[in-house]
Every structure is written in structure tokens, then in C-alpha cells.
Amino acid sequence: MELVEHVITANSGRQAAAIAAAAGISPQEMEHLLRLQVPAIAARIHERAGNDEAELEAVFDLLEDGEAEEYLQKEREITTRDAVADGEDILEHLYGSLEAARTAAPVPEGMSPELAARLMTFSAVLTVAAMTRRYRTEILPAMSAAAAGSGREGGILSLLIAALIDGLIKGLTRALLPRRRRRRTRYSYRYRRRRRRSSRRSYRRRASRRRRRRSSSVLEDILGNVLKNL
């Protein structure tokens, strides 16, 4: 399933319909908007993560946490202030400012640029939610299957096994445990935290740097699969 299909079909289409109703447009118009904006935002995430290790690790913090997926599950969640705040945070982080993000917003035919720009906030939070769902429903099961198998498969399965060995999905256990409710995405906070960690460990030995490069390579490969068929 394409990433955008996870958004459009979420909760039997109720998530997109709720946004459409709030915006005063039809569900069909909302679908056209999502088909333009979700791939654009996902591509932006992929581009940034490919050039910045802290960005890549911040993305995986979100995927492993898993809470963003609630935006695909609960109709009442998608039009809340939390959803708006999370979406604006994602856009500001990815584009440098909310204004720059709205200027770059793809606009479907027949919709005003102003409305498309405002709705990009919801497209952003739904994109991260869809990435989380694909990671948890497609990538993690593939990891489990690879770990249970012989380990002789090539390509992505070998990398997934390496990811398991390196402990790159240790956050899964935390994601499955009950927790207190909190803001779900907060992309920029996670990036700043990862950036500080990267700075503190910059003095480590060359061997440690090699291990980090190998881990980053695995993460990049997994993220590529999360974002496949945008």
C-alpha cells in the first residue's frame, strides 16, 4: 500500500472526512489535496534524513514511539489543537518556517492556495502518522521474520537483521507499554535532542564513528522502505 493510501483509508476514511468537514470542502477535494501534499512532505523528510544523522535518528524516535499513529485511528484527534500544533511544528522544522512551508504547499486544481496552505498542517501530521503505521505494520514484522529465519537472505533482510542486532528497535517495547498521554510528534524537540547527543559524542574514538555510520546506513535503508512508493 502506498504511504498516502494509509492516510486516505485511515479509520475507513473518517480522518480525511473530518478535516474536509472542518475546512468546508468535500471528501474528494481533501483526497486530491492529500495525494499531492503527503508525498511532498514525505520526500522532504527523506531528503533531510539522508543528509543529517540527527535528523534520521529523530525520525526513528517518532516511528519507534508509535503514538503518532493515533491520528489515523481516532476521528476526534485529528482536528484538535494538539494536531494543529504538531503539524505546524513538523512544517516549521522541515521548511525552516511555517510561512516557507505554506509557500511551498502543493495546491490541487480548483482549490485556493491559501486553503491548501492551511490544510498542509494536517497533511504533515498525517504523513508522520502514516510513516509510523507502515513502520509498525510492515517493517517490524519483516524484521521479526528475518530474525526468526536463517539470516542468509540478502539485501534489506540482512540489513534488518543487523538492525535488530544493533538494538535499533529497542524503543518498540516502550511503545507497546501503557504511558501517560502527551504530545505525540514534536519533531523539532526530538531533532534538537539528537543533535545535542551527536555533539556530546563527537569526541569518541574512530571505531565508534564507524559503528555509527553502519547504524545510520541501516536506518537509511529502513527509512527508504518506510517511504517507498510515495
N, C-alpha and C positions, 0 to 999 in steps of 0.2 A: 504494500500500500504506500502511495506517495505521502510525503510528510503533510502536505496540505489536506489530504483526504482525512487524516486523523483529526484535523480541525473541523472540517465541514460536516463530518459524520458524527462528531462527538455528541454524546447524550442524545442520539437519534436526531441530530440537527438542532436541538433546542438551544445550544450555546450560541450558535450563529444567529438563530432566530431572535434570541433575547436582545442581542446587540442591535440587530436590524430594527426591532420594535422601538428600542430606546432612541435610535437615530432617525426614526420616521421613514425608513426605506423598506423595500421588500426583501424577503429572504434571498431571492435570486440576485438582487443587486449586491447584497452582502457577500454572497458566494463569489461573485465576479471580483469583488474587491479582495477577498482573501486569496483567491487564486493568483492575484498579482503581488500582493504585499507579503504573504508568508514566505514564498521562495526568495524574495529580495532580502528580507530580514535574515533568513537562514544563511544565505550566501554571505551576508555581511559578517555574521558570527563566524562562519567558517574561515573567511579571509583573515579576520583579526586573530583567531586562534592559531592559524598557521604561521603567524609572524611573531607571536608573543607567548612564551611558555606560561607566564602568569595568567594570561587570558585563557589559555587552554585548560589550565587547572581550575580556574574559576567556573568554566562551563561544566566541567565534570563534578565540581561541588554541587551545582544545581541538579545535574542529572542523577547523581547518587542520592541526593537528599530526597527527591521524588515528590515533594509537596506541591510543586507547580502543576502537577497533573490534575489537582483538584479543579483547576479552571476548565478542564474538559469534562468534569463529572457532575458538577453541581451548578444548576442553572442560576441560582441566586448569587453565586460567587462572581460571575463574570462581569457584572455591571456595578460592582461595589467600588468604594473609594480605594480599597486595597488593590484591586485590579488596575485601576487607573494609575495609582502611584507606582505600582510595579512596572506597568507598561511604559510610563514616562521615564522611569529610571533606566530601563533597558535601552530605550531610544537615545537618551542623553549620553549614555555610556558608549553606544555603538557609533553614534554620529557626531559626538562632541558637544551637541546642544540639542534641545528639543526643537528649536527653530530650524536647525540644519536638517534634522530628521524629517520634519514636516515639509520642508522644501523638496526633499528627495523622495517623498512619498509617491509611489505609483498610483495613477488615477485611472479607474475604469471609464470607458466611454459612457457619456451621459451623466456622470457624477461631478459635482463641483470639486475643484481642487481643495477648497477649504474643508469640506466634509471628509474627503478622503484622508486629508492630513490629520484631522482629529481622530478618525477611526483607526489610524495606524497604531495608536496606543494599544488598542485591543488586539490588533494583529500581532504586535510584539509579544504580549504576554501569552497569547495562544500559540505562537511559534515555539517559545521555550517549553510550554506545556506539551506540545506535540513531540518535541525532541525527547522530553522526559519519558513520554509514553512509548515511543519507539525503542528507546534505550532499555526500558524495563520489560517490554513485551517481546522484543525481537533480539536485541544484542545480549542481554543477560542470559536468556535461555540458550543462545548459541554458545556462550561461554561455559555454561553448565554441561552442555552436551559434549563440548570439546574436552572439558576436564574429565568427563566420565569415559571418554573414548581412549583410543590408543595413543593419541598425541602425535601421530605420524602425519597428520594432514598438513598440507602446505598452505601458504597464503594467509588469509585472515584468521583461520582457525589456529594456526601456530602462534600468531600474534595474540590472539585471545587467551590462549593457554599461558603465554608469557605474562599477560596482564594479571591473570589470576595468581601466578607465582609471585609477582612483584607486589601483590596486595593492592592493586589499583581499584578494586571494587569493595574495599573494606567498609565503605560507607553504606553498603546495602543493608547490613544488619541494623544499623542505626535507622535507616529509612523505613524499615519494617516494624520498628517498635513504636508504641504509643508515645506521643510527645505533646507538649503544650502548644497551643495554637500560636503562630507567629507569622510575620510577613514571609511570603514564600520565595520570591525570586531575589530581589535586592542584588542584582547583577553587579553593580558598581562596588558595593561593600565587599563582596567576595573577591573581586579583582584586586582591590586595594590590599586586602589581607594577604592574598597570594603574592602580590608584588613585594610587600614587606618581608614575607618569608624568603622570597628569592634573593632579596638584598642581604638578609642576615646570613644566608648560607653561601654567599658568593666567594668567601674565603676558603671554602673546603678544598680538599685535595682533588687532583685531576681525575682520579678514579671515580670519585663521587660525581664529578661532572659528566663523565662518560655514562654512568648509570642513569643520570637524569636524562641525558639525550636519548638513551634507549627507551626509557619510560615514556618520554614525550613522543617518540616515534610510534609507540604502541597506541598512546592516546589519540594521536592524529589519525591513525588508521581506523580506530573505533569510531571517532567522530565523523570521519568520512562516510562510514556505513550508517551512522545515525542520520546523516543529512543526504543520503543517496536519493536519487530520483526526486529532486526538489519540485 
